[in-house]
Amino acid sequence: MRTRLIKTDGLVQQVLEAGYDQPNAPLVLLIHGFPELGISWRAQVEALSLAGYHVAAPDMRGYGGTDKPQGAAAFSILHLVGDMVDLVRALGEQSAIVVGHDWGAPVAWCCALLRPDLFTAVAGLSVPFQPRRPQGPPTTVMAVLSERAGMGDLYINRFQAADAHLALEADPATTLRKLFWAYDGATPASKRATGFMARGVGLLDSIDDAADLPPWMSPAHFAEYVEAFSAGGFDAPLNWYRAIDLNWSLTAFAQEQRILQPALFIVGEDDPVRHYAGSAEAGLKDWVPNLSRSVVVPGAGHWIQQEKAEAVNALLLAFLKDLPEADGGQT
């Protein structure tokens, strides 16, 4: 593996990469979510490159070693998809298979939705494809539904505040430790986050102070996250959330459009995100008709590619092997 900086249109991206020296190797992009980095895919970069693929896992816009533009408007889904389009070109390829986790999953789904000529297959981890709905801006809809259900505030709505990042930046190590622990499959169910908070209770205050590192997270790996978020902060990553309503307004042209490429969905059985995104799992095949499999991994929480790396690697490799002309030279 190597880490390098790649200049794309208007953005410098830091990329973890392997398999770049293999001739005719199909390109696989691995897109991380919040609060992660390209290094969250190390196990997949290794496994897929050994199987004959050219694999690239960027730090996404606003994260780690990649540029951090100012303002939520610079973090629309069109920017995020555009970054991946530019990255494919900068890597010297004509097409790519795209895999996303957490926030990276919506980016991956939208890559497939908006550029089917470029992204030939898609896999989403933890977050299913959620089509644009005509009811109105998502944050308004989410607030109304939360209010009706008496569940308090969804953290996504809390993140809309211009100063929401300040509480997270006060102690990045505590923030990261709590978030990783609260969404992990090994954490007792009664202690896991639901995504909802009582009025007046902050996100970090809603998570047990006894939170510790998940079993898969070594101190050295954790230190990499702490260093990156201590240097880069949380404002830019939260801008992904602050652009949700903007995304809704920008994507009316894609209303009712379906993803027709071969697709895979993987989710942890105990992923707390299923509390608020899980309803989209049932209808996924309606919007992604060429979905080959929808897999629920037993005992896994949200950080599935790190919690259950071997299981995820096996599922991805099986999916990739079945793609036409994208088997990494293994057949």
DOMI-289321 format. One line per field, with one value per residue (C-alpha): x, y, z; residue in three letters; residue number from 1. Coordinates in nm, 4 decimals. Layout:
# residues N
x <- X / ...
y <- Y / ...
z <- Z / ...
type <- ALA / ...
seq <- NUM / ...
This chain:
# residues 331
x <- 0.0000 / 0.0991 / -0.0473 / -0.0181 / -0.1694 / -0.3574 / -0.4571 / -0.8030 / -1.0212 / -1.0031 / -0.9182 / -0.6136 / -0.7113 / -0.5079 / -0.5482 / -0.4570 / -0.3841 / -0.2694 / -0.2695 / -0.1742 / 0.1120 / -0.1074 / -0.1817 / -0.5487 / -0.6598 / -1.0194 / -1.0413 / -1.2355 / -1.3012 / -1.3695 / -1.5553 / -1.5584 / -1.8140 / -1.8294 / -1.6114 / -1.3673 / -1.0836 / -0.9466 / -0.7541 / -1.0841 / -1.0571 / -0.7084 / -0.8294 / -1.0276 / -0.7450 / -0.5173 / -0.7633 / -0.8922 / -0.5496 / -0.4175 / -0.7100 / -0.5979 / -0.7782 / -0.6482 / -0.7926 / -0.8087 / -0.9506 / -0.9459 / -0.9816 / -1.3018 / -1.3578 / -1.3174 / -1.1371 / -0.7802 / -0.5189 / -0.7701 / -0.8604 / -1.1311 / -1.3305 / -1.5261 / -1.9043 / -2.1743 / -2.2495 / -1.9113 / -2.0194 / -2.3218 / -2.3714 / -2.2807 / -1.9417 / -1.8875 / -1.9797 / -1.7708 / -1.4692 / -1.4972 / -1.5420 / -1.2264 / -1.0402 / -1.1130 / -0.9709 / -0.6689 / -0.5936 / -0.5805 / -0.8895 / -1.2014 / -1.4409 / -1.4639 / -1.6606 / -1.7639 / -1.8087 / -1.9275 / -1.9838 / -2.1960 / -2.2038 / -1.9876 / -2.2769 / -2.5060 / -2.2103 / -2.1523 / -2.5218 / -2.5319 / -2.2159 / -2.3996 / -2.7222 / -2.5722 / -2.2808 / -2.3779 / -2.1360 / -1.8428 / -1.9407 / -2.0176 / -2.1195 / -2.1931 / -2.1861 / -2.3350 / -2.2422 / -2.4677 / -2.6835 / -2.9247 / -3.0115 / -3.2766 / -3.4485 / -3.5394 / -3.8890 / -4.1173 / -4.2446 / -3.9997 / -3.6521 / -3.5254 / -3.4387 / -3.7937 / -3.9408 / -3.7072 / -3.7917 / -4.1648 / -4.1376 / -3.9178 / -4.1644 / -4.4617 / -4.2823 / -4.1716 / -3.8141 / -3.6401 / -3.3938 / -3.2126 / -2.8424 / -2.8603 / -3.0867 / -2.8583 / -2.5653 / -2.7394 / -2.6356 / -2.3479 / -2.1611 / -2.2378 / -1.8749 / -1.7456 / -1.8598 / -1.6944 / -1.3688 / -1.3369 / -1.1785 / -1.1389 / -1.0156 / -1.3252 / -1.5537 / -1.4085 / -1.3924 / -1.7574 / -1.8805 / -1.6926 / -1.8055 / -2.1698 / -2.2201 / -2.0199 / -2.1714 / -1.9700 / -2.1154 / -2.4094 / -2.7385 / -2.8598 / -2.5558 / -2.5580 / -2.6700 / -3.0061 / -2.9317 / -3.1975 / -3.1406 / -3.3701 / -3.4228 / -3.1453 / -2.9060 / -2.5999 / -2.4816 / -2.1701 / -2.3588 / -2.6015 / -2.3161 / -2.1780 / -1.8571 / -1.7259 / -1.7014 / -1.3843 / -1.2228 / -1.4053 / -1.2290 / -1.1117 / -0.9650 / -0.6004 / -0.4550 / -0.2224 / -0.5103 / -0.7160 / -0.4235 / -0.4335 / -0.7944 / -0.7263 / -0.4330 / -0.6342 / -0.9417 / -0.7354 / -0.5663 / -0.8626 / -1.1548 / -1.5164 / -1.6621 / -1.5988 / -1.7269 / -2.0461 / -2.0924 / -2.1880 / -2.4938 / -2.5598 / -2.5870 / -2.8656 / -3.1454 / -2.9320 / -2.8876 / -3.2632 / -3.3067 / -3.0285 / -3.1428 / -3.5014 / -3.3807 / -3.3083 / -3.6541 / -3.7841 / -3.4579 / -3.3344 / -2.9872 / -2.9518 / -2.5936 / -2.5101 / -2.5301 / -2.4654 / -2.5869 / -2.4282 / -2.5463 / -2.4632 / -2.7377 / -2.6861 / -2.6150 / -2.7890 / -2.8302 / -3.1058 / -3.3197 / -3.3606 / -3.2383 / -3.3473 / -3.6906 / -3.5226 / -3.3793 / -3.7155 / -3.7763 / -3.4175 / -3.4826 / -3.7511 / -3.4952 / -3.1933 / -3.3427 / -3.0073 / -2.9285 / -2.7529 / -2.7645 / -2.8747 / -2.6744 / -2.7250 / -2.4016 / -2.4695 / -2.3153 / -2.1920 / -2.2604 / -2.2024 / -1.8273 / -1.8797 / -1.5751 / -1.3519 / -1.5602 / -1.6107 / -1.3324 / -1.3081 / -1.6824 / -1.6983 / -1.3925 / -1.5478 / -1.8768 / -1.7056 / -1.4765 / -1.7668 / -1.9613 / -1.6652 / -1.5889 / -1.9392 / -1.9113 / -1.8468 / -1.4891 / -1.4095 / -1.2721 / -0.9237 / -0.7736 / -0.8644 / -1.0774
y <- 0.0000 / 0.3573 / 0.6907 / 0.9809 / 1.3179 / 1.3432 / 1.6744 / 1.6661 / 1.9529 / 2.2104 / 1.9587 / 1.7749 / 1.4295 / 1.2023 / 0.8436 / 0.5051 / 0.2855 / -0.0633 / -0.2767 / 0.0255 / -0.1661 / -0.4482 / -0.4161 / -0.3998 / -0.4260 / -0.3052 / 0.0023 / -0.0158 / 0.3044 / 0.2714 / 0.5688 / 0.6203 / 0.7924 / 0.9850 / 1.0048 / 0.7941 / 0.8177 / 0.6213 / 0.4075 / 0.2514 / 0.0390 / -0.1038 / -0.4633 / -0.4239 / -0.2443 / -0.5363 / -0.8154 / -0.6670 / -0.5695 / -0.9207 / -1.0510 / -0.8455 / -0.5127 / -0.1569 / -0.0200 / 0.3420 / 0.4671 / 0.8470 / 1.0710 / 1.2366 / 1.6100 / 1.7775 / 1.4839 / 1.3919 / 1.4817 / 1.5988 / 1.9642 / 2.1184 / 2.3861 / 2.6374 / 2.6386 / 2.3758 / 2.4657 / 2.3190 / 1.9772 / 1.9002 / 1.5506 / 1.6888 / 1.7954 / 1.4589 / 1.2594 / 1.4983 / 1.4309 / 1.0596 / 1.1241 / 1.3353 / 1.0720 / 0.7996 / 1.0216 / 1.1208 / 0.7529 / 0.7000 / 0.4800 / 0.4879 / 0.3238 / 0.2055 / -0.0082 / 0.2049 / 0.0896 / 0.3174 / 0.2909 / 0.5170 / 0.8609 / 0.7066 / 0.4762 / 0.7603 / 0.8968 / 0.5561 / 0.5091 / 0.8564 / 0.7874 / 0.4931 / 0.6909 / 0.9995 / 0.8526 / 0.5004 / 0.5343 / 0.5619 / 0.3585 / 0.0096 / -0.1516 / -0.0368 / -0.1749 / 0.0059 / -0.0772 / 0.0145 / 0.2714 / 0.1590 / 0.3712 / 0.6236 / 0.7826 / 1.1480 / 1.2023 / 1.4900 / 1.5579 / 1.8388 / 1.9114 / 1.6061 / 1.7835 / 1.9178 / 1.5747 / 1.4088 / 1.6649 / 1.6138 / 1.2348 / 1.2462 / 1.4790 / 1.2577 / 0.9507 / 1.1278 / 1.0188 / 1.3521 / 1.4952 / 1.2968 / 1.3783 / 1.4749 / 1.7650 / 1.8669 / 1.8757 / 2.1500 / 2.4106 / 2.6285 / 2.5644 / 2.1907 / 2.1003 / 2.2884 / 2.0295 / 1.7556 / 1.9495 / 2.0199 / 1.6766 / 1.4849 / 1.1688 / 1.1502 / 1.2297 / 0.9576 / 0.7001 / 0.7564 / 0.7517 / 0.4359 / 0.2605 / 0.3698 / 0.2333 / -0.0879 / -0.4352 / -0.5483 / -0.2737 / -0.3944 / -0.3228 / -0.1091 / 0.1156 / 0.1599 / 0.4887 / 0.5065 / 0.8308 / 1.0130 / 1.2381 / 1.3839 / 1.7579 / 1.9464 / 1.6478 / 1.6694 / 1.3839 / 1.3101 / 1.3454 / 1.0788 / 0.8251 / 0.6509 / 0.8074 / 0.4521 / 0.4123 / 0.2330 / 0.1406 / -0.1329 / -0.4723 / -0.4166 / -0.0710 / -0.0823 / 0.2144 / 0.2856 / 0.2882 / 0.5088 / 0.7508 / 0.8005 / 0.9167 / 1.1420 / 1.3046 / 1.3649 / 1.5108 / 1.7151 / 1.8785 / 1.9053 / 1.9455 / 1.8408 / 2.1468 / 2.0259 / 1.6706 / 1.8149 / 2.0193 / 1.6924 / 1.6870 / 2.0586 / 2.0123 / 1.7505 / 1.9940 / 2.1461 / 1.7973 / 1.7545 / 2.0786 / 1.9936 / 1.6437 / 1.6945 / 1.5991 / 1.2462 / 1.1953 / 0.8397 / 0.7367 / 0.3875 / 0.2397 / -0.0255 / -0.1448 / -0.4669 / -0.3886 / -0.5305 / -0.4180 / -0.5215 / -0.4166 / -0.5198 / -0.6988 / -0.4643 / -0.1435 / 0.1465 / 0.3274 / 0.0786 / 0.2679 / 0.5537 / 0.4286 / 0.0674 / 0.1221 / 0.1684 / -0.1845 / -0.3491 / -0.1586 / -0.1549 / -0.3986 / -0.1661 / 0.1095 / -0.1114 / -0.3900 / -0.5565 / -0.5936 / -0.9293 / -0.9680 / -0.7848 / -0.9336 / -0.8868 / -0.9774 / -1.1349 / -0.9615 / -0.6636 / -0.3028 / 0.0053 / -0.0109 / -0.3267 / -0.3268 / -0.3062 / -0.5102 / -0.8009 / -0.7470 / -1.1094 / -1.1408 / -0.8118 / -0.9006 / -1.2344 / -1.0701 / -0.7999 / -1.0461 / -1.2756 / -0.9768 / -0.8506 / -1.1935 / -1.2174 / -0.8856 / -0.9060 / -0.8123 / -0.7075 / -1.0173 / -0.8819 / -1.1366 / -1.4221 / -1.6275
z <- 0.0000 / -0.0500 / 0.0537 / -0.1870 / -0.2695 / -0.5991 / -0.7578 / -0.9100 / -1.0341 / -0.7574 / -0.4861 / -0.3519 / -0.2286 / -0.0038 / -0.1199 / 0.0259 / -0.2743 / -0.3729 / -0.6855 / -0.8977 / -1.0638 / -1.1942 / -1.5681 / -1.6630 / -1.3001 / -1.2535 / -1.0313 / -0.7049 / -0.5085 / -0.1347 / 0.0153 / 0.3918 / 0.6131 / 0.9416 / 1.1459 / 0.9491 / 0.6980 / 0.4051 / 0.6558 / 0.7685 / 0.4519 / 0.5059 / 0.5293 / 0.2054 / 0.0236 / 0.1065 / 0.0231 / -0.3007 / -0.4314 / -0.3614 / -0.5679 / -0.8658 / -0.8291 / -0.8313 / -0.5069 / -0.3903 / -0.0601 / -0.0444 / 0.2548 / 0.1419 / 0.0956 / 0.4370 / 0.5988 / 0.6893 / 0.4322 / 0.1698 / 0.1174 / 0.3357 / 0.1504 / 0.3534 / 0.3888 / 0.3610 / -0.0013 / -0.0991 / 0.0311 / -0.1818 / -0.3186 / -0.6614 / -0.5275 / -0.3586 / -0.6685 / -0.8781 / -0.6570 / -0.7324 / -1.1058 / -1.0986 / -0.8977 / -1.1522 / -1.4247 / -1.2139 / -1.1521 / -1.5273 / -1.5491 / -1.7663 / -1.5193 / -1.1602 / -0.9181 / -0.6224 / -0.2620 / 0.0176 / 0.3915 / 0.6167 / 0.4476 / 0.1784 / 0.0859 / -0.0335 / -0.2285 / -0.3872 / -0.4670 / -0.6243 / -0.8234 / -0.9775 / -1.0166 / -1.1793 / -1.3782 / -1.4873 / -1.7790 / -1.5390 / -1.2324 / -1.3536 / -1.0217 / -0.6668 / -0.3143 / -0.0151 / 0.3430 / 0.6385 / 0.4558 / 0.1810 / -0.1187 / -0.0187 / -0.3181 / -0.3223 / -0.1845 / -0.2866 / 0.0673 / 0.1270 / 0.2697 / 0.4631 / 0.7875 / 0.8148 / 0.7468 / 0.9987 / 1.2664 / 1.2176 / 1.2296 / 1.5414 / 1.7113 / 1.6289 / 1.7599 / 2.0792 / 2.0188 / 2.0774 / 1.8263 / 1.5592 / 1.5652 / 1.1952 / 1.2871 / 1.5734 / 1.3295 / 1.1297 / 1.3880 / 1.2730 / 1.5987 / 1.6298 / 1.5650 / 1.8692 / 2.1231 / 1.9177 / 1.8883 / 2.2610 / 2.3100 / 1.9815 / 2.1543 / 2.3762 / 2.0821 / 1.8638 / 2.1417 / 2.2307 / 1.8719 / 1.7766 / 2.0967 / 2.0798 / 1.7271 / 1.7660 / 1.7601 / 2.0616 / 2.2821 / 2.4968 / 2.3219 / 2.6109 / 2.5745 / 2.1975 / 2.0488 / 1.8761 / 1.6949 / 1.8953 / 2.1952 / 2.4564 / 2.4282 / 2.6009 / 2.6020 / 2.3789 / 2.1592 / 2.3626 / 2.6916 / 2.5697 / 2.5477 / 2.8562 / 2.9904 / 3.0391 / 2.6615 / 2.5575 / 2.2277 / 2.0338 / 2.0192 / 1.6604 / 1.7262 / 1.8349 / 2.0258 / 1.7337 / 1.4835 / 1.7139 / 1.7448 / 1.3662 / 1.3883 / 1.6854 / 1.5093 / 1.1905 / 1.3618 / 1.6076 / 1.3099 / 1.0743 / 1.3149 / 1.2715 / 1.0984 / 0.7429 / 0.8104 / 0.9601 / 0.6443 / 0.4736 / 0.7040 / 0.6699 / 0.2919 / 0.3135 / 0.2304 / -0.0434 / -0.1895 / -0.1966 / -0.3885 / -0.6356 / -0.7251 / -0.8395 / -1.1873 / -1.0572 / -0.9046 / -0.9669 / -1.1344 / -1.0505 / -1.0164 / -1.2859 / -1.2340 / -1.0477 / -0.6767 / -0.3301 / 0.0111 / 0.3426 / 0.6887 / 1.0436 / 1.2348 / 1.5302 / 1.3395 / 1.5216 / 1.1891 / 1.1108 / 1.3651 / 1.1176 / 0.7772 / 0.8027 / 0.6513 / 0.3132 / 0.3264 / 0.2565 / -0.0672 / -0.1894 / -0.4738 / -0.6114 / -0.6641 / -0.7341 / -0.9482 / -1.0178 / -0.6475 / -0.6297 / -0.2524 / 0.0598 / 0.3457 / 0.7198 / 0.9007 / 1.2437 / 1.5436 / 1.3454 / 1.4353 / 1.2242 / 1.1574 / 0.9591 / 0.7298 / 1.0364 / 1.2825 / 1.0414 / 0.7891 / 0.6742 / 0.6166 / 0.4271 / 0.2200 / 0.1219 / 0.0236 / -0.1813 / -0.3580 / -0.4468 / -0.5807 / -0.7826 / -0.9264 / -1.0730 / -1.2553 / -1.6297 / -1.7197 / -1.3636 / -1.1946 / -1.1330 / -1.3692 / -1.1378 / -1.3814
type <- MET / ARG / THR / ARG / LEU / ILE / LYS / THR / ASP / GLY / LEU / VAL / GLN / GLN / VAL / LEU / GLU / ALA / GLY / TYR / ASP / GLN / PRO / ASN / ALA / PRO / LEU / VAL / LEU / LEU / ILE / HIS / GLY / PHE / PRO / GLU / LEU / GLY / ILE / SER / TRP / ARG / ALA / GLN / VAL / GLU / ALA / LEU / SER / LEU / ALA / GLY / TYR / HIS / VAL / ALA / ALA / PRO / ASP / MET / ARG / GLY / TYR / GLY / GLY / THR / ASP / LYS / PRO / GLN / GLY / ALA / ALA / ALA / PHE / SER / ILE / LEU / HIS / LEU / VAL / GLY / ASP / MET / VAL / ASP / LEU / VAL / ARG / ALA / LEU / GLY / GLU / GLN / SER / ALA / ILE / VAL / VAL / GLY / HIS / ASP / TRP / GLY / ALA / PRO / VAL / ALA / TRP / CYS / CYS / ALA / LEU / LEU / ARG / PRO / ASP / LEU / PHE / THR / ALA / VAL / ALA / GLY / LEU / SER / VAL / PRO / PHE / GLN / PRO / ARG / ARG / PRO / GLN / GLY / PRO / PRO / THR / THR / VAL / MET / ALA / VAL / LEU / SER / GLU / ARG / ALA / GLY / MET / GLY / ASP / LEU / TYR / ILE / ASN / ARG / PHE / GLN / ALA / ALA / ASP / ALA / HIS / LEU / ALA / LEU / GLU / ALA / ASP / PRO / ALA / THR / THR / LEU / ARG / LYS / LEU / PHE / TRP / ALA / TYR / ASP / GLY / ALA / THR / PRO / ALA / SER / LYS / ARG / ALA / THR / GLY / PHE / MET / ALA / ARG / GLY / VAL / GLY / LEU / LEU / ASP / SER / ILE / ASP / ASP / ALA / ALA / ASP / LEU / PRO / PRO / TRP / MET / SER / PRO / ALA / HIS / PHE / ALA / GLU / TYR / VAL / GLU / ALA / PHE / SER / ALA / GLY / GLY / PHE / ASP / ALA / PRO / LEU / ASN / TRP / TYR / ARG / ALA / ILE / ASP / LEU / ASN / TRP / SER / LEU / THR / ALA / PHE / ALA / GLN / GLU / GLN / ARG / ILE / LEU / GLN / PRO / ALA / LEU / PHE / ILE / VAL / GLY / GLU / ASP / ASP / PRO / VAL / ARG / HIS / TYR / ALA / GLY / SER / ALA / GLU / ALA / GLY / LEU / LYS / ASP / TRP / VAL / PRO / ASN / LEU / SER / ARG / SER / VAL / VAL / VAL / PRO / GLY / ALA / GLY / HIS / TRP / ILE / GLN / GLN / GLU / LYS / ALA / GLU / ALA / VAL / ASN / ALA / LEU / LEU / LEU / ALA / PHE / LEU / LYS / ASP / LEU / PRO / GLU / ALA / ASP / GLY / GLY / GLN / THR
seq <- 1 / 2 / 3 / 4 / 5 / 6 / 7 / 8 / 9 / 10 / 11 / 12 / 13 / 14 / 15 / 16 / 17 / 18 / 19 / 20 / 21 / 22 / 23 / 24 / 25 / 26 / 27 / 28 / 29 / 30 / 31 / 32 / 33 / 34 / 35 / 36 / 37 / 38 / 39 / 40 / 41 / 42 / 43 / 44 / 45 / 46 / 47 / 48 / 49 / 50 / 51 / 52 / 53 / 54 / 55 / 56 / 57 / 58 / 59 / 60 / 61 / 62 / 63 / 64 / 65 / 66 / 67 / 68 / 69 / 70 / 71 / 72 / 73 / 74 / 75 / 76 / 77 / 78 / 79 / 80 / 81 / 82 / 83 / 84 / 85 / 86 / 87 / 88 / 89 / 90 / 91 / 92 / 93 / 94 / 95 / 96 / 97 / 98 / 99 / 100 / 101 / 102 / 103 / 104 / 105 / 106 / 107 / 108 / 109 / 110 / 111 / 112 / 113 / 114 / 115 / 116 / 117 / 118 / 119 / 120 / 121 / 122 / 123 / 124 / 125 / 126 / 127 / 128 / 129 / 130 / 131 / 132 / 133 / 134 / 135 / 136 / 137 / 138 / 139 / 140 / 141 / 142 / 143 / 144 / 145 / 146 / 147 / 148 / 149 / 150 / 151 / 152 / 153 / 154 / 155 / 156 / 157 / 158 / 159 / 160 / 161 / 162 / 163 / 164 / 165 / 166 / 167 / 168 / 169 / 170 / 171 / 172 / 173 / 174 / 175 / 176 / 177 / 178 / 179 / 180 / 181 / 182 / 183 / 184 / 185 / 186 / 187 / 188 / 189 / 190 / 191 / 192 / 193 / 194 / 195 / 196 / 197 / 198 / 199 / 200 / 201 / 202 / 203 / 204 / 205 / 206 / 207 / 208 / 209 / 210 / 211 / 212 / 213 / 214 / 215 / 216 / 217 / 218 / 219 / 220 / 221 / 222 / 223 / 224 / 225 / 226 / 227 / 228 / 229 / 230 / 231 / 232 / 233 / 234 / 235 / 236 / 237 / 238 / 239 / 240 / 241 / 242 / 243 / 244 / 245 / 246 / 247 / 248 / 249 / 250 / 251 / 252 / 253 / 254 / 255 / 256 / 257 / 258 / 259 / 260 / 261 / 262 / 263 / 264 / 265 / 266 / 267 / 268 / 269 / 270 / 271 / 272 / 273 / 274 / 275 / 276 / 277 / 278 / 279 / 280 / 281 / 282 / 283 / 284 / 285 / 286 / 287 / 288 / 289 / 290 / 291 / 292 / 293 / 294 / 295 / 296 / 297 / 298 / 299 / 300 / 301 / 302 / 303 / 304 / 305 / 306 / 307 / 308 / 309 / 310 / 311 / 312 / 313 / 314 / 315 / 316 / 317 / 318 / 319 / 320 / 321 / 322 / 323 / 324 / 325 / 326 / 327 / 328 / 329 / 330 / 331
